Amino acid sequence: MSDVERMASRIVMIEEGSLLLDTALDDIREKFTLVLVPRGDGSRQASLSALPSTLSVRERGDVLRAVCRLDPDECRVLLERQCGINEAVCTAIGLEDMFVELVGGRS
Protein backbone atom coordinates (compact mmCIF):
# COMPACT_ATOMS: atom_id res chain seq x y z
CA MET A 1 0.00 0.00 0.00
CA SER A 2 2.86 2.43 0.59
CA ASP A 3 3.65 2.38 -3.16
CA VAL A 4 0.04 3.25 -3.93
CA GLU A 5 0.10 6.08 -1.40
CA ARG A 6 3.35 7.40 -2.84
CA MET A 7 2.22 7.30 -6.48
CA ALA A 8 -1.54 7.87 -6.51
CA SER A 9 -3.59 10.98 -5.95
CA ARG A 10 -6.99 9.29 -6.26
CA ILE A 11 -8.30 5.93 -5.03
CA VAL A 12 -11.10 3.88 -6.54
CA MET A 13 -12.19 0.64 -4.85
CA ILE A 14 -14.46 -1.74 -6.71
CA GLU A 15 -15.64 -5.08 -5.37
CA GLU A 16 -17.64 -7.53 -7.47
CA GLY A 17 -18.62 -4.75 -9.87
CA SER A 18 -19.81 -2.35 -7.16
CA LEU A 19 -18.11 0.97 -6.57
CA LEU A 20 -17.10 1.15 -2.91
CA LEU A 21 -15.02 4.29 -2.93
CA ASP A 22 -13.88 7.00 -5.33
CA THR A 23 -12.00 9.81 -3.60
CA ALA A 24 -8.75 11.73 -3.39
CA LEU A 25 -6.09 9.93 -1.38
CA ASP A 26 -5.67 12.93 0.94
CA ASP A 27 -9.40 12.80 1.71
CA ILE A 28 -9.06 9.30 3.16
CA ARG A 29 -6.67 10.59 5.81
CA GLU A 30 -8.64 13.76 6.50
CA LYS A 31 -12.33 12.98 5.93
CA PHE A 32 -12.85 9.33 6.85
CA THR A 33 -13.07 7.70 10.26
CA LEU A 34 -12.78 4.22 11.70
CA VAL A 35 -15.39 3.88 14.44
CA LEU A 36 -15.16 1.24 17.17
CA VAL A 37 -18.28 0.73 19.28
CA PRO A 38 -19.09 -1.95 21.86
CA ARG A 39 -21.64 -4.15 20.11
CA GLY A 40 -24.47 -3.99 22.65
CA ASP A 41 -27.87 -4.93 21.25
CA GLY A 42 -28.72 -5.18 17.56
CA SER A 43 -30.03 -1.63 17.38
CA ARG A 44 -26.51 -0.17 17.40
CA GLN A 45 -25.57 -1.88 14.17
CA ALA A 46 -28.81 -0.75 12.56
CA SER A 47 -28.28 2.83 13.78
CA LEU A 48 -24.73 2.94 12.42
CA SER A 49 -25.76 1.41 9.09
CA ALA A 50 -28.60 3.91 8.68
CA LEU A 51 -26.34 6.96 8.82
CA PRO A 52 -25.81 8.42 5.32
CA SER A 53 -22.09 8.88 6.02
CA THR A 54 -21.53 5.18 6.86
CA LEU A 55 -19.76 3.10 4.20
CA SER A 56 -19.62 -0.19 6.09
CA VAL A 57 -20.35 -1.80 9.44
CA ARG A 58 -19.13 -5.20 10.55
CA GLU A 59 -18.85 -7.15 13.77
CA ARG A 60 -15.54 -8.37 15.14
CA GLY A 61 -16.01 -10.06 18.48
CA ASP A 62 -17.76 -7.70 20.87
CA VAL A 63 -17.03 -4.62 18.76
CA LEU A 64 -18.76 -3.02 15.81
CA ARG A 65 -16.31 -1.54 13.30
CA ALA A 66 -17.64 1.12 10.96
CA VAL A 67 -16.11 3.35 8.32
CA CYS A 68 -17.72 6.78 8.03
CA ARG A 69 -17.22 9.60 5.55
CA LEU A 70 -16.66 12.26 8.24
CA ASP A 71 -13.65 13.44 10.19
CA PRO A 72 -13.31 11.84 13.64
CA ASP A 73 -14.66 14.82 15.61
CA GLU A 74 -17.73 15.26 13.37
CA CYS A 75 -18.33 11.52 13.53
CA ARG A 76 -18.21 11.41 17.33
CA VAL A 77 -20.74 14.26 17.58
CA LEU A 78 -23.06 12.62 15.03
CA LEU A 79 -22.97 9.29 16.87
CA GLU A 80 -23.80 10.96 20.17
CA ARG A 81 -26.63 13.10 18.78
CA GLN A 82 -28.29 10.76 16.29
CA CYS A 83 -27.53 7.32 17.68
CA GLY A 84 -27.09 7.94 21.40
CA ILE A 85 -23.68 6.24 21.27
CA ASN A 86 -21.34 7.98 23.69
CA GLU A 87 -18.55 5.43 24.03
CA ALA A 88 -17.44 5.29 20.38
CA VAL A 89 -13.73 5.50 19.59
CA CYS A 90 -13.34 7.53 16.39
CA THR A 91 -9.94 7.70 14.68
CA ALA A 92 -8.59 8.72 11.29
CA ILE A 93 -8.13 5.78 8.97
CA GLY A 94 -5.27 5.01 6.58
CA LEU A 95 -5.53 3.49 3.13
CA GLU A 96 -4.58 -0.04 4.15
CA ASP A 97 -7.05 -0.08 7.05
CA MET A 98 -9.71 1.38 4.75
CA PHE A 99 -9.18 -1.47 2.30
CA VAL A 100 -9.32 -4.12 5.05
CA GLU A 101 -12.47 -2.63 6.56
CA LEU A 102 -14.30 -2.31 3.23
CA VAL A 103 -13.37 -5.61 1.59
CA GLY A 104 -11.32 -7.71 4.01
CA GLY A 105 -12.81 -10.61 5.88
CA ARG A 106 -15.92 -11.01 3.79
CA SER A 107 -17.01 -14.48 2.80
C-alpha positions as CSV (number, residue, x, y, z in Angstrom):
1,M,0.0,0.0,0.0
2,S,2.9,2.4,0.6
3,D,3.6,2.4,-3.2
4,V,0.0,3.3,-3.9
5,E,0.1,6.1,-1.4
6,R,3.4,7.4,-2.8
7,M,2.2,7.3,-6.5
8,A,-1.5,7.9,-6.5
9,S,-3.6,11.0,-5.9
10,R,-7.0,9.3,-6.3
11,I,-8.3,5.9,-5.0
12,V,-11.1,3.9,-6.5
13,M,-12.2,0.6,-4.9
14,I,-14.5,-1.7,-6.7
15,E,-15.6,-5.1,-5.4
16,E,-17.6,-7.5,-7.5
17,G,-18.6,-4.7,-9.9
18,S,-19.8,-2.4,-7.2
19,L,-18.1,1.0,-6.6
20,L,-17.1,1.1,-2.9
21,L,-15.0,4.3,-2.9
22,D,-13.9,7.0,-5.3
23,T,-12.0,9.8,-3.6
24,A,-8.8,11.7,-3.4
25,L,-6.1,9.9,-1.4
26,D,-5.7,12.9,0.9
27,D,-9.4,12.8,1.7
28,I,-9.1,9.3,3.2
29,R,-6.7,10.6,5.8
30,E,-8.6,13.8,6.5
31,K,-12.3,13.0,5.9
32,F,-12.8,9.3,6.8
33,T,-13.1,7.7,10.3
34,L,-12.8,4.2,11.7
35,V,-15.4,3.9,14.4
36,L,-15.2,1.2,17.2
37,V,-18.3,0.7,19.3
38,P,-19.1,-2.0,21.9
39,R,-21.6,-4.2,20.1
40,G,-24.5,-4.0,22.6
41,D,-27.9,-4.9,21.2
42,G,-28.7,-5.2,17.6
43,S,-30.0,-1.6,17.4
44,R,-26.5,-0.2,17.4
45,Q,-25.6,-1.9,14.2
46,A,-28.8,-0.7,12.6
47,S,-28.3,2.8,13.8
48,L,-24.7,2.9,12.4
49,S,-25.8,1.4,9.1
50,A,-28.6,3.9,8.7
51,L,-26.3,7.0,8.8
52,P,-25.8,8.4,5.3
53,S,-22.1,8.9,6.0
54,T,-21.5,5.2,6.9
55,L,-19.8,3.1,4.2
56,S,-19.6,-0.2,6.1
57,V,-20.3,-1.8,9.4
58,R,-19.1,-5.2,10.6
59,E,-18.9,-7.2,13.8
60,R,-15.5,-8.4,15.1
61,G,-16.0,-10.1,18.5
62,D,-17.8,-7.7,20.9
63,V,-17.0,-4.6,18.8
64,L,-18.8,-3.0,15.8
65,R,-16.3,-1.5,13.3
66,A,-17.6,1.1,11.0
67,V,-16.1,3.4,8.3
68,C,-17.7,6.8,8.0
69,R,-17.2,9.6,5.5
70,L,-16.7,12.3,8.2
71,D,-13.7,13.4,10.2
72,P,-13.3,11.8,13.6
73,D,-14.7,14.8,15.6
74,E,-17.7,15.3,13.4
75,C,-18.3,11.5,13.5
76,R,-18.2,11.4,17.3
77,V,-20.7,14.3,17.6
78,L,-23.1,12.6,15.0
79,L,-23.0,9.3,16.9
80,E,-23.8,11.0,20.2
81,R,-26.6,13.1,18.8
82,Q,-28.3,10.8,16.3
83,C,-27.5,7.3,17.7
84,G,-27.1,7.9,21.4
85,I,-23.7,6.2,21.3
86,N,-21.3,8.0,23.7
87,E,-18.6,5.4,24.0
88,A,-17.4,5.3,20.4
89,V,-13.7,5.5,19.6
90,C,-13.3,7.5,16.4
91,T,-9.9,7.7,14.7
92,A,-8.6,8.7,11.3
93,I,-8.1,5.8,9.0
94,G,-5.3,5.0,6.6
95,L,-5.5,3.5,3.1
96,E,-4.6,0.0,4.2
97,D,-7.0,-0.1,7.0
98,M,-9.7,1.4,4.8
99,F,-9.2,-1.5,2.3
100,V,-9.3,-4.1,5.0
101,E,-12.5,-2.6,6.6
102,L,-14.3,-2.3,3.2
103,V,-13.4,-5.6,1.6
104,G,-11.3,-7.7,4.0
105,G,-12.8,-10.6,5.9
106,R,-15.9,-11.0,3.8
107,S,-17.0,-14.5,2.8
